[in-house]
Amino acid sequence: MKNALYIIFAAVILASCSGCSDTLQANLPTPKNYVILLDLSDRLLQPNQVVNDKAIVKTVFEAFERTVRTKNMIVNSKDKFRIVIAPQKGITYDPTPFMNELFIDMEQIPIAKKRKALEVFTAHLDNTLGELYQKATQNKTQTADFQGCDLWKYFNEQLETDLMKIHDNQLVILTDGYFDFESNPNIKHSNNRSTATNFIASLRRSADWRKELDENDYGLIPIKKRYWATSIIVTEISPKNNNLDESEILTTVWNKWLSEMGFKKIGLELRSNLSKTKGRIRELIQ
């Protein structure tokens, strides 16, 4: 009789503990997946652009670190942080080792090692990022020294695999806003749609660029992929042309493209005072 009572009692305790575990898991916040896409083209020639980029990356990483430490207490963290480099022809360094070093997946790290892994990644982040930008700008002093970064190709071939189905995805893109290629036979065209932003020249010449854009359906070719739940911030947009409407043209083109692909939360930020930019990043990243 005593044995029977003991077995019943143990079963009740185990069932209770299992329920607590399920409740704990259910109450954990949705894990975050932070992805930063770097455009390492001739935009880096702008004064203080490298400094700005590093500061923005650090701001995003601080958001990731707060999520890991405060919301998930490190041990529960399934959050991810990665920096990816947009495809770019003609570069003299291999971007893959940098992207490997600039990626941390808390979900894949054993609980006992999570805290140490985060500390090591944090300690090496600045140096790895500095080395990357040094390689990207080495012996490059003019636009002709750079080739354009293929942002469209990244969205088409890689972004889907960088996003997570069960995570809250936060994509931050550091770019001047142009999909520029001086001479690239791989550019795709479909009527007035393209995988580059060369069509902006036609909008500049128009007396009413908005009407020109709408009536002739100028824009980037939308990509039919599944991007899950993803918020996007495109920052450091910087006009290369003196046209008074250039900034608005760029942000309109980006908004049209991203909206057509189903992204719901879109932040488009012009290059500005660094303190202001960092503040906007903190506001937009949830």
N, C-alpha and C positions, 0 to 999 in steps of 0.2 A: 504494500500500500504506500509506504514511504517512497519507494522508488518511483511509483507511478506519479505521486504528487510532485516529486523532484523533476521528472521529465516534463510534466505539464508546466511547472513554474519556469523551467529553462526555455521552453518553447515560447512562452509569453514574453520573456525578457528579450529573446532573439528577435521576435517579431516586432517588439517595440523599438529595438535598436535599428532594425532595418527600416522602419518607418521614419525614424529620426534622420537616418542617412539620406533617405529619399527626399525628405522635407528640406534638409540642408542643401542638397544639390539643386532642388527646385528654386531655392531662395538666392542662390548665387547669381550675381549679375551676368548678363550676356558677355562672353569673352570678346575682347577687341582685337582687331587685326589692323595694324597701322602699316601702310605701304607708302613710301616716299619715292616718287619717280623723278630722277634728275635729268635735265636737259643740259648736257655739257658741251654745247656748241659755242659759237662766237659771242653769245650773250655774256660769257665769262670775261670778255674784254672790258665790260662796263666797269667804271670805278666802284670798288668795294663790293662787286657782285659776289665774289668768293666768300667774303666776310658775311654778307647777307645770307647766302645759302647755308653756311655752317650754322649760323645763329638760328635760322628757321628749322633746320634739322634738329638742333638741340631742343628747341621749343616743343617740337612734336614728340621727341624722345621723352622729355619731361612729363608729357601727358601720358605716355605709355607707362612710364615708371610709377606715376601716381596711381594709375589703374591697378598695376601689379601689387603695389605695396598697401594701398589703403582699401581698395574694393575686394581684393582677393587674398590679401595677407600673404602674398608670395606662394605659400604652399598650395593654394587652390587655383593658382593662375593657369589659364590656358591661353593667355594673350600672346600675340605675336608682333614682332617689329622687324621690318625689312626695308632696306634701301636698294632700289633697282636703278640701273643705268639704261637710258633709252638707247636703242640700236643706233650705231653711228659708224659709217664706213671710214676707212682710212686712218683709224687710230693706231698708235704704235704700242699700246699696252693692252694687256688682257684684262677686261673688266670682271671676268668671272670670279677670280679669287677675292676681289674687293666685295662683290655681292655676297659671297659666302661668309666673309667675316662680318658683314654688316647685316646679319640676320640672326635673330634669336627667337626661338620657339619654346616658350615656357611649358607648353603642353607635353613636349617630348623629353623634358628634363626630369629625371627622378626627383621626388619630393625632397630628399635629403640633400640634393645638389643644387636646387633652384636658387637659393640665396647667393651661393658662391658664384654660380654661373652669371647671375645678373650683375654682381659686383665686378666680375672680370670684364664682361661686355661693356659696362659703363666706363671702366677705367681705360679701355682701349679705343673707345668710339672716336674721340677727338683726333688721336694720332692716325687711325686708319682713314678717317675722312680727310685729314690734311694731306696724307700721302696720295689719296685718290685725286684730289684737286691739283696737287703738284704735277702728277702724271698727265692730267687732262689739259694743263696749260703750258707744259714744258716746251720751250722754244716756239711758242705761238704768240705773236704780237699783232696780228692783223686778221681780218675776217677771212682772207684767202687761205689762212693756215688751218681753218676749221672746215669740216663738212657738217651739213645739217643733221640733226637728230631726227630719227623717224618715229615720232610719237604715235602716228597712226598704226604703224607696224607693231608697236608694243601693245596697243589696245587689241589689235587683231590676233596676235599670236601668243602673247604672254599673260596679259592681265587676268584673264579668266582663271588661270592656274595659280595666280598670286592671291586671289580672293577666296574666302572660306564661306561655306554654305551656312554654318551655324553661328558665325561670328558677326559682330557689328564691324563692317569694313570701313576704314577711313583712308581714303586715297588722297595724298597731297602731291601736287605736281609743281615742280619748280621750273618755270619756262618763261621766255619772253612773249610767248603766245603764238609764235609763228611755226608753221610746218614748212620750213624752208629747204629747198634743194636747188642749187644753181643749175645743175644739169644731172638729172637722174632718170634713166630710162625706165625705172621701176614704178614711177608715178602712175597711178590709175586714174582714169577719167570716166565719168558717166554723165553725159550732157554737161551741165555747168557745175557738177559735183566733182570733187577731186580728193586725193589723199595728201595734197599739199595746199598751201594757202596762196598760191600764185593768183588766184581769181580776185584777191583783194585789190589788185591793180585796177580792175574794171570798176569796182565799187568806188574807188577814189576819184575816178574820172566822171562819175555820175553827179548830176545836180541834186538828185534825191536818192542817196545810196540805199535807204531802207526799201523804197519802192523797187529799185533795181534788184535788190537781193530777193525780195518776195516774188516779184513777177517772173524773174528768170531762174528762181530757185538755186541761187549760188550757195555753196557751202561745202562742207566736208562730207564724204561718203559715210553714212552711218553703218555700224558693224552689227551684225546679227549674232550676238553672243549672249550668254546668261551671266550677268554680272552680280547676281545676288543682291543683298541689301548693302548698298555702298553709298557713302557720302563722299563728295569730291570737293577739294579746294584747289583751285588753280591760282598760284600766286607768283608775283614778280613779273606780271605782264607788263611789257615795256615797248611802246611804239618805236619803230625804226624810221618811220616816215613823219615828216612835219605836217602832214594833213591834219587839220583840226579835229576831224572825226575819227582818226585812226584808233584811238583807245576804245571808243564805243563800237567801232566796226569789229575789232578783235573780240571784245567781250560778247557781242551779239552772235558772232560766228561760233564761238565756243559754246555759248548757252544753247544755240539751236542744235548743234551736234550732240551734246551730252543729253539734252532733253529727248531728242529723237531716239536715243539708245536706252531710254527708260530710267536714267538716273534722276532721283527725286530731290535730293539735297545737293545743291550746287552753289559753291562760293567762288566768285571770280574777283581777284584782288590785283590792282595795279601796283607796280613797283612804287614804293613810297618810303617815308621815314621808317627806319628799321624798328624802332620802338612801337610805332603804330602797327606795322605789319605783324610783329610778334603778338601784340594785343589782339588783333583780329583773328590770328590763328588760334589763340587760346579760347576766344569766344565761339569760333566755328567748330572746333573739335569737341565733341560731346562724349 
